[in-house]
Amino acid sequence: MERRFTRFLLLVLVVLVLSCGSTGAGGASQDRDPIGAGQFYPASTSMLKAAVQAMLGDAVLPRADRPIAIVVPHAGYVYSGQIAADAFRQAAAHRYDTVVIVGTNHTDGSFRKVGVCPGRTFRTPLGAVPIDESFVAALQKEDSDCVFDANVHKAEHSVEVQVPFVQQVLPRAKIVPLVVGRPDPALCARLGRALATVAKGRSVLLVASSDLSHYPSASDASGVDRRTLATIARLDADAVYQNEMGESDRSVPELVTHACGTGSIMAVITAARALGATRGTVISYANSGETIVGDLQRAVGYGAVMFTTGEPGTDISALRTPPRDEGPLQPQDKKWMLGLARETIRRYLTTDTLPLPRGFSARLQKNRGVFVTLKKRGELRGCIGHIPGDTPMVRLTGMMAFASAFQDPRFDKVGADEVRDLEIEISVLSPPKQVGGPSDILVGRDGVVLTADGRSAVFLPQVAPEQGWNRDEMLDNLCVKAGLPANRWRRAGTRFETFQAEVFSERDVK
């Protein structure tokens, strides 16, 4: 009986050991599970894979040089994913056995070292990526600041959002997930030197995970971020630190930081220089105010930079902005706008992300009102627009396409099975002007905004001819749309504004 009980205890111990798994780096064995899925990037495996592939497909074409290191942003994919894809695309044609991701500490203000993610693997919805334990062990011998710390990683997204790109671009690579506790120059210099020592002789890609300016207006962010990216491209860690700590941009309203990952950037620059990097190239830039869902008054900046060997110097040509062009829309402009509208709807339904509007002519930077109308087999399926000419029409095209498909309260959201049957029409508006009364309105030429008793409604110029209405019938129906009595437009106190529209559809533009 005693012998049988002893064997039972041994069996229980074996089961417990096996259920805990073998001990990995730092005494932990379980995977680091994703915390950003469904928040920073799609939680669905198929959607995440499709999203990353779509962004890589739209990415800036790779340069010939092999990157030693890249700087990438780490916000939600709908904001910064395309800029991150631009950076990772530069590495896609090359082989790397290890990708060291140097993340930014957003969650533990008391942490003062370099946190190494414990465990054997790092998981995303695309699967588990092995952690390079031999690299980690060598790094810890070189730099005592590098310590296992599960706490600083458990809720940190800055490393995690890069991993799906590694899984798609470099599927055989292992990773080394690090989080820099604070942007202390001495700490970052030690880490950079240690990374270079361990990486020497190995096939390693260094990744600094950092967004740029936080919370100024989009126009202010554009200026601040261009200066920051030019500083980063100089491969000067001290200059990056001074750019963050200096007073040059302190007068910019609501600016909180030039780069939240200043420490990560400093460490990677130090390592890249020690590994022979002599050239910094800015690959691409955008801020959240330029995205389809961003806020123009409260923006965050995103930049892609790579460090390579070769001719010493910097290349910041990607930061040049063409002058505005006030000329009329050309057929290629209309085709581009229609393509963006359709891709916005398709991309959201298939990847839970959105395309970044870029690659358009300077003519589309004009501030104009835009409506996007969706029809399905000739019937209205959604129509939302923005009348004031206060936003570049390129951005409004994506915004209104999204709103028409998914936010028009008169209709259910567009489904994936409907996209093929949608007909897309875009109306680019002239600035609205107040007119004296109904006699100043010409049916077929004028769109009308009617306001009375605190209510308002709008018809595009094409609505009345499509419905066969004369002016009075149009105004009756416009009042009803506003929730007013049909004849309210005949009484005093009604305000009329008119505008004209350049209307084009996929049937018209090939």
N, C-alpha and C positions, 0 to 999 in steps of 0.2 A: 504493500500500500504506500509506504514511504517512498519507495523507489519510483512508483508510478506518479506520485505527486511531484517529485523532483523533476521527472521528465516533463511533466505538464508545465512547471514553472519555467524550465529551459525553453520550452516551445513558445510560451507567452513572451519571453524576453526576445527570442528570435523574431517573432512576429512584430513586436514593437520596434526593433531595430530596422527591420525591413520596411515597415510602414513609415518610419522617419526618413528612410533613404540613406545613401552614403553621405558622409560629411563633405561639403564642398568648401569653396573659398570662404574664409572667415567663420567657419564652423556652421554655416547654413547650407541647406540642401535644396530647399524648395525654389521653384522659379520665382522671379520677380514678375508678378502679374500686372497687366496693364491697368492704369487708373485713368488714362486720358481717352479711352475708347468711348465713343458716343458723345464726347465733349469737345475734344480737340481734333478728332478725326473719326471717320465712320467706325462703328462697332461691328458692322457686318463684314465678314471676311471677303465676300465677293465685292461689296461696295468699296472697301478699303483698297483692295487690289486694283479695281477699276479706276479709283481716284488717283492713285499713285501713277499708274500707267498713263492716264490721261494727262497728268501734269508733266510727266517726263516726255510725253509726245509733243507737248506745247513748249518744251523748255528751249532755252537759248542753245544753239548748236555748240558742241564742244570745241574748244581750242585744241591746237595740236599738242600743247605742253601737258605733261603729266603733273597733276596737282600733288604737292607735298601735303598741303593743308587747305581746308575751306572754312569759311565763316558762313553760317546759315541761320535763318530765323527760326523761332519755335512757337509761334502763335497757332491758333486754330487754322486748319488747312484752308478754310474759306477765305482767310485773310492772307496768310503767308506761305501756304503750301507751294504755290507756283514759284516763288523766289527760292525756296529751299530746293525744289526740283531743278532749277537752273544750276545751282551749285553742284548737286549730286550728278547731274548729267555730265559735268566736266570729268568726273571720275569713271564714268560708265565703260569707257573703252580700255581701261587699264585694270591690271590685276592688283588686288590688295588682299593680304591674308588676315589683316587685323585693322579694324576701324576704332580709333580711340575717340570717344564722344565726350567732350569736356563741357558739362552742363553748368547752368546758372542756379544758384541757391535762391529759391523763392519761398521756402517753407520753414526754415529753421534759422532764425536770426542769431541764435547763440552759437552756431557751428562755425568754427574758426580754422578748420583744416581742409583737406581734400578728401571727400567721401568716395570710397570705392564701393560699388554695389556688391554685397555679398551674394553667394550662390553660384550655381553652375550655368544658369541660363537666364535670359531676359525675354519675356514673352509679350507678343502682341497678337491681335486677331489673325495675323498671318502665320503664326507659329512661334516656336522658341528658337532664339539665337544663342549659340554657346558663348559664354564669356571666356576670353583668353586668359586662363589661369596662370600660364607660365609668364605672360607679359605682366600680369598683376603682381606676381611674386617678385619679379625682377624690379618692377617699379617701386615696390615697397622697400626693397633693399637700398635703392638709390635715394629715396625721399621718405623720411619718417613722417612727413605731413600726411602721406597717403594712408588712410586708415579705413578699415571696413566700418561702414555705418549704414545700417538698414533704414534708420529713421530719416536721414536726409534724402533718401531715395524714395521712400514709400509713397509720398504724395507729390513728387517732383515730375513735371511734364517735360522739362527742357531736353532731357536725354531721350525720353520715350518717343517723342514725336519724330525723331530722326530715324528710329530703328526701322519702320516700314520702308523707308527709302533705301536703307542698307539692304534689307531683305530682297528688294526688287532689283537694285542696281548691282549689288555684290553678294549674291546669294550664298557663296561659299565662305564668306568672311566671318570671323569671330569679332566680338566687340569688347571694348573696355569702357564701362560706364563710370564716369567720374563726375562729381559735383564740387566746384570750387566754392568754399564757404564764404569768402569775401574777397574783394578786389585789392588785396594787400600786395604791393609791388614785390616785396621780398618773397612772400609765399608763392606768387605766380612765377617769379623767376626761378625758384627752386624746382617747381613742378615742370616748367618748360625745359630746364636743363636735364632733369631726370627723364622726361619723355624722349628727348633727343638721344640720350645715352642708350636707353632700352630699344628705341626704334631703329638705331643704326644697324644696318645689315639685315633688317627685316623689311618686308613689304607692308608698310603701314600708311594709312590715311588718317590724318589728324583733323578733327572736326570741332570748331568752336561754335557753341550754340548760344546765339544772342540776338535779341531784337534790338532796335535802335531807339530813337527818341520815343518818349512816352507822354502822350496827352496834350501836346500843343494842337493848334489847328492844322489841317492837312497842308495848307500853304506854308505855314511856319515849319512844319516837320520836313517838308521837302528841302528847304534851305539848310536847316540844322543837320539833317542826315547826309546831305551831300558833302558837307565839310567833314563829318565824322568818317564817312567811307573813304574820302581822300586821305585822311590821317591813317586809317587802318591799312590802306594799300601801300603806305610808305614803309611798312614792316618795322615800325618803331614803337615798341611797347611803352616806352616812357611817354611818347607823344600821345598815345591812346589814353594813358592815365591822366595826363595833363588836360587833355580834351574833356575828359569826364569831370575832373575836379576844378577846372578853371572857371573864370567868370565871364567868358566871352559871350555866352548865350543866355546868361541868367535873366536878361530882360525879356526873353521870349515868354509870353503868358502861358501858364500851366505846364511848362517844361519841367519834368521830374528828373529825367536822366537822359544822357546822350546814347547810352547803350547799357541795358540791364546786365549784360554779360561781359562787362569790361574785364573782369578777372579772367574769364575763359579766353577772351581774345588775346590778352597779354601773354598768358601761358603758351598759347598755340603759336603766337608770333615768335616768342623766344625759342620754342622748339623748332619751328620751321627754319628760322635763320641758322640755328646750329646744324640743321640737316642740309644746309646748302641753298635755301630759298633766297633769291635775290630780286624777285619781281612780284609785285602785287597787282592783281587785275580785278577791277570791279566788274562783275558779270551782269548784274541787274539790280534794280531798285524799284520799290513801290512802297506806299504807305496805306494804312487801312482805309483812309479816306478816298483812295482811288479804286477800292474794290466795290463790288456791287452792293454789299450790305454794310459798308463802313459809314462812320460818322465824320463829316467834314470838319466839325468843330472840336473833335477829340480823337486824335489820330495816334497810331503807333507806327514806327518806321521799320522796314524790313530790307536787308541788303544781302546780296550774295557776293563773296569775294574769294579768290583763290590765290595761293602762294606757290610759285614755281621757281625752278632754276632758269638760267638763260640770261638774256640781256638785262642788266640791273635797271631798275626804274619802276615806274607805276603806269598803269593804263586805266584811266578813269573816263574813257570815251563813252562808256555806257550811261554816264550821268548827264550827258548833253541833252538838252531839250530843244526841239525845233521851235521856231517862232510860230505864233498863232497865224492861221490862214483864214481870213474872213471871206474867202471866195465861196461861190455856190457849191452845193453838194454835187459830186460827180457820180456816175454810175457805180464805180468801184466803192465809193463811200456807202451808198445805199445797200449794195450787196453785203458789205462788211457788217453794217448795222443789223440787217436781217439775219445774217449768220450768227451774230452774237446773241440775238434774241432767241433763236432756236436752240443754240448750244447751251444757253443759260437754263432753259427748261429741261432739256435732255440731261445735262450734267447733274442737275439737282436730283432728278428722279433716279438716275443710275449710279450716282456716286455719293450723294448727300453733300456734295461740294459745289462750287461755282467757278466758272472760268474767270481769269483776271483779264479785264479789257486792256489790250495793248496791241501794238502793231498796226495802228490805224493812222490815217492821215491827220495832219494838223488842223484840217478843216473841221474835224469832229470834236475839237476842243472848244468850239464856240458854245456859249451859254444859250441854250434854247429850250423851250418846253417840248416835251415828247409824250406822245400817247402810243401805247402798243395795243393793238386790237387782235384778238384771236377769234377765228371762226372755225367751225367744224361742219363740213358739208353745207356751207352757206349760212349756217345759223351762228349767231353770236355765242361765243364760249367764254369770253372775258375781255374786259377793256378797262385799263387803268392808265392814268397819265398824270403828268405834273405840268402845270401851266406856266408858272413864273419862269422867266429866263434867267435863273440864278445858278444853274448847274451845267457842266459840260454835257452835251447831248450824248457823248459816248457812254458816260456813266449812267445817265438816265435810261438809255436803251436797255441795259441789263436790269436795272432796278424795276422798270415798268414791265418788262417781260416777266420777271419773277412775280411781281404783284398781280399781273393779269392772270397768270396761270394758277396762282396759289392763294391769293388774298382778295379776289373780287367777291364781296359778300353775296352777290346774286347767284353765284354758281358754286358747285362742289369743286374741290381742287382737281386740277387736271391729273389724270392717271397716266402711267407709263404706256398703256395700250392705246392712248389717244394721240400721242405725239405725232405719229405718222400722218394722221388725218387733219392735223391743225393747219390752217392757213394763217400766215402772219402778215399783218399790215402795220406800218409805222407812219405816224403823222408827226412831222417836225413843225412846230408852231412859231409864228411871229409873235412878238411881244403884244399882249392884249392892250387895247385902248378903250377908254370909256366913250360911248356915243350918246347922243342926245335922246334917242328913243327908237322905237321899232322901225320908223321910216328910214333910218340909217343902215338897216340890216339888209343885206342882199343874200338871198338863199342860193346856196351852191358855192358862194365865194367866202362867206363869213362863218366861222365858228362863233358861238355865242355863250357867254357866261351871264346868267341871270341871277340877281340877288334881290331878295325881298323878305322882310319880316324875320331877319336873322337866318334865312335859309338860302341856299344857292345850288345851282346845277349847271352843267355844261353839255353842249352838243358840239361835236366836231363838224366841220363844214360839209362833210360827205353824208351825214346822217339824214338830213331832210330830203335830198334827192333820192337816196336809197329807199326811203319810206314813201316817197311820192307826196310829201307834205308841201303846202305853200307856207308863207311866212307865219300867218296866224296859227295854222295847225302846228307848226314847229314850236311856237311860243307856248301854245296851250300844253303841248306834251312836255315841254321843258319845265313848266310850272308844276305839272303832276310829278315829274321826276324829282323835283325839289321838295315835294310834300306839301305843295300849295294848291289852292283852288285853280282850276284850269285857266280861268280868265284873270288871274291876279296880275298879269303883266300889263293889263289895260289901266290899272289904277296908279295913282301917284305913289312915289316912294320906291318904285322899281328901278334898279340899276342895271344897265346893259353894258357889257364889254364885248368887243368883237376882236377876232384874230383870224389870220389866214393860216393855211397849213400846206406843206408839201407832203403829199400822200403817195406812198409806194408800197407795193406788196411783192411777195415772192413770185406771183404771176407776171408782174411787170419787169422784174429785174432778174436777169439770168446770168 
